[in-house]
Amino acid sequence: LDSGMANSPLSPYDEGRFRTQVDSVLQRLKTILTNNRNPQYPSNVSHQYDDKFLLVEFVANSALAAQVNCLKMLGLTDESFKTMIQWAEKRSVTLRFSSHQNCVFVKKKKVKEESPTLVTETKSSFGSYTTGKKVVEQYTNYYFTVTTTYEIFAFEGTSVEEKLILQSRKSSHTVIRRFEDLPFPKDELETHDVNITWILQQVTRTSSVPSGIKVGVGSGTPYTPPAPVDPKAKPSKAQKVGDPVCVFEMMRR
């Protein structure tokens, strides 16, 4: 990143916050990995210039594989995945979450309800006696059926009618109240879309593992920060701008 991009309001990157998060992850990894594994910042590991590009490829493809795994956890099958990859070759592919809720009036019913027996004691010159009475209350119950349908599906271009459903759920329950007004909107539809075309374009039809991202070395004169550096030392302006930061360890044996 150059200084202009790092200070851009469109970039939420905060190096101090990011390093704090990475340090926390590194401490956690030490309790999981064996003692012969020691993940470090790439800038603290001996490496060649081209290794930086290999690291970018490894991290980017790992992130894409995680996204594909999420889709499979949501219900994506291998056959549907191949169809979506074929769609992405010519048109955009959208993943949509859809929620449809419907509320309808069913019936009304008059109900009588007796209160607990009320006992009173009356005293007079002739003695005392008790009396009991009940209060009967009558009111009207209104019954409504609320049906909710959830769907996660993918479609090509604008062909929503030819969607591939990853999973769906439908539930229905009865609401009873003493008011005639609907407890929920009569008909309500809510959708959220995500364009997944680029992710699908990184996967071939014969493989479900993204490996399409390749980073080449440009013809210009790139900046390579000095290594190694003291992670506790205050970085210079040049190091802040050009120093690559990543939690993944450089692959070495």
TILO-727044 format. One record per residue: x, y, z of N, C-alpha, C, O in turn; residue number from 0. Coordinates in pm, whole numbers, m for minus. Each point is the difference from the previous one (the first is absolute). Example, Ala and Ser with C-alpha at 12.3 -4.5 7.8 and 13.67 -1.06 7.14 Angstrom:
PT     n.c1     n.c2     n.c3    ca.c1    ca.c2    ca.c3     c.c1     c.c2     c.c3     o.c1     o.c2     o.c3   seq
PT     1319     m569      780      m89      119        0       90      120        0      104       m2       66     0
PT     m139      107     m138       82      119        6      m77      109       73       51      111       17     1
***
This chain:
PT     n.c1     n.c2     n.c3    ca.c1    ca.c2    ca.c3     c.c1     c.c2     c.c3     o.c1     o.c2     o.c3   seq
PT       84     m119        0      m84      119        0       88      124        0      101        6       70     0
PT     m140       94     m148       71      126        7      m66       86      107     m105      m34       53     1
PT      169      147      m22      m51       83      108     m138       56      m31      m82       16       90     2
PT       56       13     m217     m131       53      m37     m110     m100       23     m107       34       49     3
PT      134     m161      m86     m101     m104       17      m20      m32      147     m113      m24       44     4
PT      222       24       33      m11      m33      142      m83      102       75      m67      m33       98     5
PT       71      160     m144      m74      106       67     m137       25      m63      m72       90       42     6
PT       36     m170     m142     m126       19      m68     m116      m33       92        7      m97       76     7
PT     m116      176      m80     m117      m30       84      m67     m129      m40      m80      m54       77     8
PT      110        1     m199      m59     m124      m46       72     m121       61      m53     m111       m5     9
PT      172      131       62       77     m110       56      m12        0      152       44       95       65    10
PT     m104     m201       m6      m15       m5      146      122      m60       69       m4      m26      121    11
PT      113        4     m195      116      m68       56       65       80      111       30      119      m17    12
PT       m7     m183      130       66       60      115      111      m97       42      m27     m105       56    13
PT      153      142      m85      110      m92       24       14      m37      147       25     m116       33    14
PT      m40      215       56       14      m30      142     m104      m99       48       32      m94       73    15
PT     m157      114     m115     m108      m91       38       22     m138      m60      m23     m102       66    16
PT       68      100     m193       23     m128      m68      111      m79       69      m14     m121       20    17
PT      124      186       15      110      m69       66      m43      m54      137       43     m108       41    18
PT     m127      182       29      m50      m48      129      m81     m128      m18       12      m94       79    19
PT      m95       91     m183      m80     m119      m27       88     m118      m40      m23     m112       44    20
PT      125      139     m127       91     m107      m43       77      m55      120       15     m122       12    21
PT       33      208       76       74      m45      117      m88      m89       88       48      m98       58    22
PT     m175      132      m47      m93      m81       78      m17     m138      m62       m6     m101       70    23
PT       m3       97     m204      m13     m128      m71      127      m83       15       m8     m121       20    24
PT      123      185      m28      126      m72       14       11      m66      137       48     m113       11    25
PT      m91      183       94        2      m59      133      m93     m120        9       31      m98       66    26
PT     m146      108     m133      m94     m111        0       56     m119      m78      m19     m115       41    27
PT       87      142     m152       55     m108      m82      106      m79       76       16     m120      m23    28
PT       57      184      111      104      m69       76      m58     m108       89       69      m96       34    29
PT     m195      110        5      m63     m102       84      m61     m113      m84      m41     m103       54    30
PT       36      123     m186      m61     m100      m88      106      m78      m77       m8     m123       m9    31
PT      107      194      m47      103      m64      m82      104      m70       86       14       28      119    32
PT       59     m119     m180      110      m65       69      116       97       17        4      105      m65    33
PT       88     m139      152      107       93       35       95       30     m115       69      102        1    34
PT      m64     m191     m100       92       23     m112      m60       94     m106       65       28     m101    35
PT     m186       19      123      m62       97      m90        0      136       68      m44       14      114    36
PT       93       85     m185       14      133       60      m45      107      m99       84       62      m65    37
PT     m215      m39       54      m50      101      m94       48      139       38        0       37      117    38
PT       42       41     m217       53      133       21      m50       94     m109      m60      m43      m99    39
PT       85      173      119      m24       96     m106       96      m31     m114      116      m32       25    40
PT     m160       42     m150       89      m27     m114      125       86        1      106      m45      m41    41
PT     m117      170       88      116       88        0      107      m45       98      114       45       m8    42
PT     m150     m134      102       96      m50       98       60     m134      m39       78      m59       75    43
PT     m115       10     m193       48     m130      m49       88       22     m122      m33       79      m88    44
PT      144     m149       83       90       11     m114      m72      m46     m127      m56     m110       m3    45
PT       57      192     m101      m72      m34     m121       58       76     m119       75       96       15    46
PT     m113     m144     m133       38       66     m124     m113       91      m45     m111       m8       52    47
PT      141       94     m149     m100       98      m44     m124      m70      m56     m113       41       31    48
PT      131     m145     m112     m113      m68      m63      m89      m71      102     m116      m29      m29    49
PT      170        1      149      m80      m68      101     m120       83       42     m102      m54       43    50
PT      113      185      m55     m111       87       39     m121      m24      m89     m113        0       46    51
PT      139      m22     m174     m109      m25      m94      m61     m138       23     m121      m18      m12    52
PT      207      m80       46      m51     m133       32      m87        5      126     m100      m71       10    53
PT      139      155       84      m78       15      123     m137       61      m28     m100      m43       57    54
PT       97      144     m144     m127       62      m38      m91     m103      m67     m119       m6       30    55
PT      175      m74     m120      m79     m103      m67      m56     m100      101     m117      m37       m6    56
PT      203       m7       99      m41     m100       99     m113       53       88      m99      m69       23    57
PT      114      192       27     m100       56       90     m131       27      m74     m108      m31       52    58
PT      116       86     m173     m121       32      m77      m77     m127      m34     m123       m4       14    59
PT      193     m100      m60      m68     m124      m36      m54      m71      123     m103      m68       m8    60
PT      170       82      122      m52      m59      125     m129       70       40      m95      m65       45    61
PT       91      198      m60     m121       74       32     m116      m40      m92     m114      m14       45    62
PT      144       m5     m174     m104      m43      m94      m51     m140       33     m119      m26       m8    63
PT      211      m63       45      m40     m137       37      m93        4      122      m94      m80        9    64
PT      121      171       85      m86       13      117     m140       45      m40      m99      m46       56    65
PT       90      139     m155     m130       46      m47      m78     m113      m66     m121      m15       20    66
PT      191      m65      m99      m66     m114      m65      m49     m100      104     m109      m56      m13    67
PT      190       34      116      m39      m92      107     m126       51       71      m86      m80       39    68
PT       75      211      m22     m121       57       61     m124      m30      m84     m106      m33       53    69
PT      121       45     m187     m112      m30      m87      m43     m146       13     m120      m31       m3    70
PT      217      m58       16      m33     m142       14      m67      m27      134      m88      m86       10    71
PT      129      158       94      m65      m16      129     m144       50       m4      m85      m46       77    72
PT       57      138     m168     m136       53      m15      m88      m91      m85     m120       23      m12    73
PT      180     m128      m47      m80      m96      m76       37      m14     m147      m70      m69      m74    74
PT      178      132       30       41       m9     m140       51     m140      m31       88      m51       68    75
PT     m144      m12     m171       42     m134      m43      103       12     m112       12      105      m63    76
PT       60     m212       38      102        1     m105      m63       26     m137       57       73      m82    77
PT     m173     m131       57      m66       18     m129      m44      145      m19       17       57     m107    78
PT      m73        1      211      m43      140       m8      121       93      m14       m7      101      m69    79
PT      116     m137      134      121       81       m7       55        4     m143       41      105      m48    80
PT      m41     m218      m18       47       m5     m139      m90       85      m91       49       67      m91    81
PT     m180      m70      117      m92       82      m79       27      149       20       m2       77      m95    82
PT       28      m37      219       28      140       29      131       45      m62       11      114      m47    83
PT       89     m202       45      127       33      m64      m21       23     m150       59       91      m58    84
PT     m143     m174       m2      m32       16     m142      m74      131      m25       24       66     m101    85
PT     m114      m28      191      m69      128      m12       99      116        0      m10       92      m80    86
PT      107      m99      172       94      111       20       91       23     m121       65      104       m9    87
PT      m60     m198      m82       84       17     m119      m58      106      m94       74       62      m76    88
PT     m205      m42       80      m64       92      m95      m79      112       68      m10      110      m54    89
PT      m45     m136      171      m85      100       65       31        7      149       76      m81       52    90
PT     m135      180       15       21       14      143      m83     m104       76     m102      m47      m49    91
PT      148       12      168      m70      m95       86      m25       68      135       92       54       61    92
PT     m216      m58      m17      m39       66      124      m46     m102      102      m75      m91      m31    93
PT      122      108      155      m47      m81      112     m100       86       78       32      111       42    94
PT     m151     m164      m22     m107       78       63      m56      m71      123      m26     m121       m2    95
PT        7      199      109      m76      m46      116     m136       67       m5       m9      123       m5    96
PT      m96     m203        6     m136       52      m14      m84      m42      121        2     m116       42    97
PT      m75      212       14      m90      m25      111     m139       51      m36      m18      119      m28    98
PT      m80     m208       29     m138       36      m34      m91      m34      118       m5     m115       44    99
PT      m66      215        6      m90      m20      113     m142       39      m39      m23      104      m61   100
PT      m71     m190       97     m141       22      m34      m84      m17      126       18      m95       75   101
PT     m110      189      m52      m88       m4      117     m145       12      m45      m35       96      m69   102
PT      m49     m192      107     m141        1      m41      m90      m23      121       36      m70       95   103
PT     m154      132     m101     m100      m20      104      m70     m133      m24      m34      m33     m113   104
PT       12      m45      221      m61     m132      m13     m143       m1       52      m93      m38      m72   105
PT       75       79      196     m134       m6       59       m3       85      127      104       45       50   106
PT     m224      m25        1      m17       61      131      m91      m90       83      m87      m69      m53   107
PT      107       72      183      m73      m92       87      m29       69      133       89       57       63   108
PT     m216      m64      m23      m38       59      128       33      m98      112      m27     m120       m9   109
PT       84      173      114       45      m84      111      m55       54      131       m3      121       23   110
PT      m42     m213       62      m44       37      134      101      m53      101       43     m115       m8   111
PT       m8      199      101       99      m39      100      m50       38      139      m36      115       26   112
PT       34     m215       63      m46       22      136      117       37       89      108      m59       m8   113
PT     m132      156       93      101       38       96       m1      m99      116      m99      m70       20   114
PT      206       63       59       m2      m86      120     m114       41       94      m40      116        1   115
PT      m12     m212       77     m112       27       92       38      107      102      105       m9       64   116
PT     m189      108      m51       22      108       97      m81      m30      126     m122       m8       m5   117
PT      190       m9      118      m64      m35      127       m2      124       89      103       64       22   118
PT     m221      m31       30      m14      112       92      m65      m47      129      m82      m92       m1   119
PT      119      153      111      m55      m36      131      m79      119       55       52      112        7   120
PT     m174     m136       31      m87      106       52      m34      m30      146      m39     m112       33   121
PT       53      212       54      m31      m15      142     m124       84       36      m17      112      m48   122
PT      m65     m169      131     m120       72       47      m28      m42      144       72      m81       59   123
PT     m177      136       m5      m35      m34      139      m47     m144       14        1      m56      109   124
PT      m40       m2     m218      m45     m139        2      114      m98      m27      m21     m121       m1   125
PT      143      175      m20      115      m86      m30       68       45     m129      m25      110      m50   126
PT      110     m196       m3       70       31     m125      m26     m109     m103      m24     m116       36   127
PT       29      151     m157      m20      m97     m108       85       43     m120       40      116      m11   128
PT      m12     m210      m76       84       26     m118      m82      m18     m125      m94      m79       m5   129
PT      132      153      m95      m63      m13     m132      109       m7     m107      109       52       21   130
PT     m137     m113     m130       96      m10     m111      m66       33     m131     m117      m30      m22   131
PT      193       92      m66      m53       32     m131      114        0     m102      116       18       36   132
PT     m149      m38     m161       96       m2     m110      m33      110      m99     m116       32      m25   133
PT      223       24      m32      m16      101     m105       34      m65     m134      111      m51      m18   134
PT     m203       54      m75       21      m57     m134       30      112      m98      m80       93      m16   135
PT      195     m102      m48       42      102      m97       m8      m58     m141       43     m113      m23   136
PT      m97      188      m69      m13      m45     m138       78       94      m93      m13      122        9   137
PT       93     m181      m97       77       79      m95       18      m81     m128      m37     m117       m7   138
PT       95      183      m94       17      m63     m131      148      m18      m31       79       94       10   139
PT      m41     m216      m49      137      m30      m44        5        3     m152      m90      m51      m68   140
PT      197      111       14       22        3     m145      121      m86      m33      106       14       62   141
PT     m122     m103     m160      105      m96      m35       63       38     m136      m70       30      m97   142
PT      203      m32       94       74       32     m122      105     m108      m25       56      m56       94   143
PT      m32       27     m220      107      m93      m38      114       78      m64      m20       73      m97   144
PT      140      m90      152      120       67      m51       91     m105      m62       43      m94       67   145
PT      m13      109     m196       85      m94      m72      126       71      m48       m8      106      m62   146
PT      123     m164       91      129       59      m38       79     m100      m82       12     m117       38   147
PT       41      162     m150       81      m84      m89      136       65      m22        8      118      m36   148
PT       99     m195       57      136       48      m24       63      m83     m111      m20     m122       m8   149
PT       95      189      m79       70      m69     m108      137       62      m22       18      122        9   150
PT       79     m207      m39      132       44      m48       20      m66     m135        3     m123      m11   151
PT        9      204      m92       11      m56     m135       91       86      m88       30      115       33   152
PT       11     m172     m144       84       70      m97      m71        4     m133      m77      m91      m34   153
PT      102      197      m43      m60        8     m134       95       72      m95       88       77       41   154
PT     m108     m104     m169       86       56     m106      m61      128      m55     m118        3      m35   155
PT      197      102       27      m48      125      m58     m123       51       72        5       31      119   156
PT     m116      m22     m192     m127       42       58     m104     m113        1     m118       24       23   157
PT      163     m146      m49      m91     m115      m11      m30      m58      138       42     m111       33   158
PT     m115      186       46      m32      m45      136      m88     m125       m3        8      m83       91   159
PT      m91       70     m193      m90     m114       m7       76     m132      m21      m55     m107       25   160
PT      181      114      m71       81     m121      m22      102      m16      113      113      m44      m25   161
PT     m150       78      143       90        0      114       40     m141       44      m73      m97      m21   162
PT      190       89       83       48     m122       63       m9       21      151       71       84       56   163
PT     m157     m161       10      m22       18      144      105      m77       79       15     m121      m16   164
PT       57      193      103       97      m65       87      m70      m61      121       27     m114       38   165
PT     m118      189       22      m82      m53      108     m119       92       24        1      117      m39   166
PT     m103     m171      102     m121       77       28      m66      m52      127       16     m117       37   167
PT      m90      204       28      m74      m36      121     m137       68       m4      m15      109      m53   168
PT      m84     m178      111     m134       56        6      m61      m32      135        6     m113       47   169
PT      m64      213       15      m63      m20      130     m133       73        4      m22       97      m71   170
PT      m67     m146      156     m132       59       13      m46      m13      144       18     m104       63   171
PT      m77      211      m10      m51       m5      136     m123       88       13      m26       87      m84   172
PT      m49     m110      189     m125       72       24       20      107      108       62      m25      104   173
PT     m115      142     m131        5      111       96     m143       29       45      m90       18      m83   174
PT       70      m13      215     m132       29       56        8      131       76       85       18       87   175
PT     m174       73     m119       m2      129       69     m145       49       13      m90      m56      m62   176
PT       70      159      140     m135       53       21      m25      126      m83      m92       77       28   177
PT      173      m60     m129      m17      114      m90      m16      m53     m142       59     m101      m37   178
PT     m139      170      m41      m29      m45     m136      109       36      m98        7      m59     m108   179
PT       78      154      141      107       42      m90      103     m111      m17       25      m78       92   180
PT       37       71     m213      103     m100      m27      122       25       88       44      114       13   181
PT       12     m219       50      118       18       84      128       24      m80       97       55       53   182
PT      m96      m96     m182      114       18      m88      m51       49     m136     m119      m12      m29   183
PT      208       67      m55      m44       40     m134      m63     m116      m76       40     m116       16   184
PT     m138      148      m99      m71     m105      m73       92      m77      m93      m11     m122      m11   185
PT      101      191      m56       94      m65      m92      129       81       m3       m2      119      m34   186
PT      114     m182       68      127       72        8      112      m85      m59       16     m117       37   187
PT       61      175     m128      112      m69      m64      127       80       21        3      122      m22   188
PT      103     m190       66      129       64       22      109      m84      m65        3     m122       17   189
PT       86      186      m93      107      m72      m68      134       70       23        7      121       21   190
PT      100     m202      m24      137       51        9       83      m74     m104        3     m123       m2   191
PT       65      198      m86       76      m58     m111      150       18       16       46      100       55   192
PT       29     m199     m103      146        6       m5       44      m53     m135      m39     m109      m41   193
PT      121      187      m29       54      m43     m129      120      m90       23      101       44       56   194
PT     m109     m172      m98      107      m96       23       67      m42     m131       65     m104       m7   195
PT      m83      186      m97       56      m35     m131      150      m17        5       53      m99      m51   196
PT       17      194      113      146       m4        1       52     m123       72       99      m60      m43   197
PT     m163       20      152       43     m120       73      m12     m122      m89       91      m84       m4   198
PT     m202       72      m67      m22     m116      m86       97       m3     m117       37     m108      m47   199
PT        5      225        1       93        6     m114      141      m46       38       82      m24      m89   200
PT      m54       11      217      131      m47       43        6     m151       13      104      m56       34   201
PT     m217      m11      m60       m7     m145       13      m27      m62     m136      m82       50      m77   202
PT      151     m159       47      m23      m71     m126     m114      m99       18      m38      m31      113   203
PT      m14      m19     m223     m111      m96        7       44     m133       58      m83      m75       51   204
PT      212       44      m57       50     m129       47       54        5      141       43     m102       53   205
PT      m43      220       10       53       13      135      m90       91       81      m52      100      m50   206
PT       34     m135      178      m81       82       89       87       88       90      m51       66       90   207
PT      181      m66     m116       93       79       81       48      119      m82       63      m21     m104   208
PT      m88      144      147       46      118      m74      152        4       m5       67      m12      102   209
PT      m13       29     m221      146       12      m15       33       88     m118      109       m9      m57   210
PT     m204       95       19       17       78     m122       77      128       18       39       62      m99   211
PT      m14      m18      223       68      127       20      150      m18      m14       61      m77       73   212
PT       m2      148     m168      144       m1      m22       48      144       m1      m58       87      m65   213
PT      167      m64      137       56      134        9      134        1      m69       91      m73       39   214
PT      m78      157     m143      125        9      m74       82      119       44      m53       95       58   215
PT      183     m101      m86       89      110       34       m2      103     m112       24      m33     m116   216
PT      m54      158      151       m8      105     m101      138       38      m53      102      m44       52   217
PT     m102      127     m154      124       42      m63       61      121       67      113       38      m30   218
PT     m188       24      124       51      119       66      102      m36      107       40     m116       12   219
PT        2      215       63       97      m22      106      m74        3      133      m25      108       54   220
PT      m11     m225        0      m78       m4      123       87       31      121      122      m14       m4   221
PT     m186       56      110       71       31      123        2     m124       90     m104      m60       25   222
PT      222       23       22       15     m112       91       54       51      132      114       47        4   223
PT     m189      m54      104       48       50      128      112      m86       54        4     m119      m30   224
PT       86      175      109      109      m79       57      m53     m104       96     m100       22       68   225
PT      168     m136      m62      m38     m108       90      126      m61       59      102       m2      m70   226
PT     m102      m47      191     m115        4       92      m13      134       69       92       81       m1   227
PT     m212      m59       62      m23      122       77      m46      m37      139      m52     m110       22   228
PT       71      200       71      m42      m22      138     m149       27       10      m43      114      m21   229
PT      m40     m217       52     m146       23        4      m43       97      109     m109       56       m8   230
PT      195      m35      111      m37       91      108       44      143      m28      m42       93       68   231
PT      128      m78     m170       49      134      m32     m107       77      m75      m81      m59      m72   232
PT       81      191       87      m95       85      m69       36        4     m148      110       44      m34   233
PT     m199      m89      m56       33       m6     m143       14      139      m60      m65       96       42   234
PT      153      m88     m140       17      125      m73     m114       19      m97      m82      m90      m18   235
PT       77      206      m45     m109       26      m96        6      m97     m115     m104      m46      m48   236
PT      225       15        1       14      m93     m112      m48     m139       38      m64      m68      m81   237
PT       94       25      204      m43     m132       42     m151       m5       15      m62     m102      m30   238
PT        2      210       77     m146        2       14      m68      m16     m135     m104      m64      m11   239
PT      165      123      m91      m61       m2     m133       23     m132      m70      m92      m54      m62   240
PT      214        1       69       32     m114      m85       12     m133       70        3     m103      m68   241
PT        3       97      199       25     m123       70     m121      m93       m6     m106       37       50   242
PT      118     m157     m110     m113      m92       m5      m27      m60      136       93      m37       72   243
PT     m219       27      m35      m38      m53      130     m100     m112      m22     m101       19      m67   244
PT      128     m137      123      m93     m111      m15       28     m102      108      115      m17       41   245
PT     m221      m52        7       16      m95      108       58     m133      m49       58      m74       79   246
PT      m72       43     m207       46     m128      m50      152       m5       m5       64       96      m43   247
PT       m9     m203       84      144      m18       m2       48      m30     m141      m69      m69      m76   248
PT      186      120       41       59      m36     m130       25     m150        1       55      m54       95   249
PT      m96      m12     m203       13     m144       m6      148      m38       m4       73       35      m93   250
PT      m31     m105      196      139      m42        5        9     m130       78      m90      m31       79   251
PT      193      m43      m98       23     m127       71      137        6       67       41      m95       66   252
***
